[in-house]
Amino acid sequence: MSRKGKFVLIILIILLGITIAYLVWPQPTTTNNSQKTVISTVNLPSPILQGNMSVEQAIQNRRSVRHYTNESITLQDVSQILWAAQGITDKAQNLRSVPSGGQVYPLEVYIIVGKDGVTGLSEGIYHYNPYNNSLEKTSESDARSDLSQAANGQAWVKQAPVDIVITGDYNKMVAKYKDETLCTRFVNLEAGHAGENIYLEAEARGLVTVALGSFKDDQVHSVLGLPDNENTIYIYPVGHSSL
C-alpha cells in the first residue's frame, strides 16, 4: 500500500473510532422545560456532603409521616433534598445522585412552595435544574390546595410547607432502548431510587415525608402545567412532623 493510501486508511480509522465513541459514550441529558415560561431563577446553596446522621441511622429512623406543623423549612433543606433526588454528583460525566438505565435520566423534579413554606423563598411552583443546582420558577401560585384536590383530597399535601413532585419522560428512555414495557419499568424504578433518597435526606435534616401515588394524572398535569411528554409518578409532602 502506498504512503498516501496508508495515511487515508489511518484517517478513516480515527474517524470511525470517534463516531463509535460518540454513539456509545453516554451523552449529557439537558432538562426539557420548553413548554413552560420561567418567571425567575433562584440559585440554591451548595449541598453539604457531611451531615450529622449516618446512612444507617437514617434508614433505621425513616418513617412515612402524614402530619405536619406550619413551621417553614430552610433553603438549605430544599437544596439538600432536591440534590439527593436528582443532583449532579460527577460534573465531568454529568452523573446524578441516583442510578439511571443507560444514564438517560428521564426524571424531572418540581417543588410546590406554600406561603411562608421556605425561609427566603416566595410561594410558587418551581422546576429543579440539576445542572446548576437552581430553581426555575414557573408560577407565583401557592398550588398546594389544588394539588391536594388532584391527589384525591389527601389533606397532608395541603398541610405540608412544600410538596415535591417527580415526573418521568418514558419517551426519553424508549428512544434509547425501544422496548416500551422495559422502559416504563426503568423509569419507574428510577423514580423509586429518587424517592428513597428524599426519605433519607429528609430524615437526616430532621424533616419527614411520605410517598404518595394516589392522584389524578390529568389534574396534577394541569396544576403544574407539565409538558405533554412528562408523566407524574410521585408526590412527596415534606415538612416538620407534628406528632
N, C-alpha and C positions, 0 to 999 in steps of 0.2 A: 504494500500500500504506500502511496506517495505521501510525502510530508504534509501536503495540503489536505489529503484525504484523512490522515490521522488527526489533524487539527480540527477538521469539521466533525469527525466522529466524537472527539473529546467534548466539543461544544454541545453536541446533541445529547451526550450522556449527562452533562451537567444540567442542561435544561430539563431533561427527563427527571433527574433527581429532585430538582427544585419543584417541579409540578407535583410529583408524588408526595413530597414533604408537605406541600400546601394542602393537598387533599386529605392527607392522613392526620396531620397535626391539628389539634382542636383549635378552632378559631374563636376569639372572644365574642361573646354574645352581648349586644347592647340592649338596653331597655327599649320597649316599644310603647311609647306614650303618645303616639302621633294623633290619636283621636281626642286628646284632652287639651284644654287650654291651661297652661301653667301660669298661675297668678303671681307666684313669687317662689323663691327658694330659700331654704334655711340650712345652713351648714351645721351638722351635728358635732358634738365633742368627739374626739378620737376615743375609740373603745379602750377601756382599761383591761389589760391582759393578765393581771394578777389580782385576784379577789380575796375575800376573807373566808370563803367557804370552798371546801374541796368538792370535786365532782361526786365523790362517794356520798358526802353529806347531802348534796342537792338531790341525788337520786333517792336517798333514804327519806328525805323530808317532803318530796314532791307530792302534792295532792291537788285534785280538782276542787276549786272553791268558787261558789256562785254568789257570795255575799261580800259587798264592797262598801268601804266608807267613802265619804265625799272628799277625802284628802287627795290633793294633787300628787302626781309623780314628777320626777325631775327630767330635764332634757338629757342628762347623762343616762337615766334609766331607759329612756326611749332609744338612745344611741346603742346602748348595750344589747337591748332585746332585739332590735332590728338587725344589728350586726350579727348576733347569734343566729338569726333566722336565715339571712342571705348575704352577710357581709363578705367582702373580699379578704381572704387570708393569705394570698400569694399574688402580689401585684404583677410579678413577672409573667405568670401564666394565667392570670385572672381566675384563679381557683377560689371557691367560696367556702363558707363555713359548713356546708352540708354536701354529701356526695350526690352526683348527678349522672345519670346514664349518658355516656358519651360526652360528658361535660357540656351538655346542651343548655342547662339552666333555664327551664321553661317557666319558672315561678316568678310572680310579681307580688310585692307586699305593699299593703296600704295601711294607714293608721287613721282612724277617725278620732279626733280630739274634741272632747267636750269643753264647755266653758269652764275655765279655771282647772282644766284637767291636767295640764302640764305647765309647770312653772316656767314662765318666759316664752310660752308658745300659745298663740291665739287659737281659738276653736276653728275647726275646719276638717277637710279631707286632704290627706297628703299621700303622695306616692313615694316610696323609698327608692332612691338611686344608690345602689351599692358601689358604683364605680368611684363616687367621690364622697360617700357617706353623707348624703344630704337628703332633705325632704323637698319634694316638689308639690306645692300647694295647688290643688285643683278646684277647691270650693271653700267658701267662707262659712258654710253652714255647719252647725252642730247637728250632725246627722244620726246621733245615737238613737233617738226615739224612732226615726224612720227605719233604721237598721234593726231595731228591736222588733218592730212590726214585721219586717221581712223575715226575721228569724222566728216566725210563728209565735210572737208575743213574749219571748223569753226576756223577763224583766231585767236580768243582770246585764244584758247588752246595753241597756239604757242607764243602768246604775253605775257601771264602771267608768272611771275617768277617761279611759281610752279603749278602743276596740281595734285589734289588728285583724286584717283580712288577707288571707292568702289565696291567690288565684293561679291558675295554670293554663298555659297555652299548649294544648295537645298537638296542634298542627306543627308546632316547632319541633317536637320530638318525632312526629311522623315523617317530617322532611328528612330526618337522618336515618330512621330505622324502617319506615314503610308500613310495618305491621301495626295496625291501629289498636288492636287489643293489647299487644305488648306495650305500646307506647302509652296508652292510658294507664296501665299498671305502673310504668316507670314514673310518670308524672305524679300519680297519687302517692306512691312510695316516697318520693322526694318531698312532697308536702308533709308527710309524716315525720321525716327527718327534721325538717324545719320547725315543725310544731313541738317536737320534743325538746329542741334547743330553746324554744320560747319558754317552755315549762321550767327547764333547768336554770336558765338565766334569770327568770323572774324570781325563782326560789333563792338564788344566790344574792339577789338585790333586795330581799325582804318583801317581795311582792307575791301575788297569787294570780292564777289564771285558770281557765277551763277551756277545753277544746269543744267547739260546737260544730255539728254537721247538719243540724236541722234548720233549714231555711228554704225560702222560695227563691230559686236561682234568678228568675227574671226580675223579681223585686230588688234583690241585692244588686243586680246588674244596673238597674235604674237608679238606685240610691247613690251608688258610687260613680255612675257614668262610665262604666267599663267599656273598653274596646270590644268589638264583636268577637275577637279571637280569644278572649280570656273567659275562663270558667271559674266560679267561686268554689273553693274546696273546703276552707276552714274559716271560722270566726273565733277570735280569742279575746274576750274581755280581759283587761289587765288592770290591777289596782292593789290597794291595801285591803287586807281581809278585815271584815267586821266581826268575825267570830272570835 
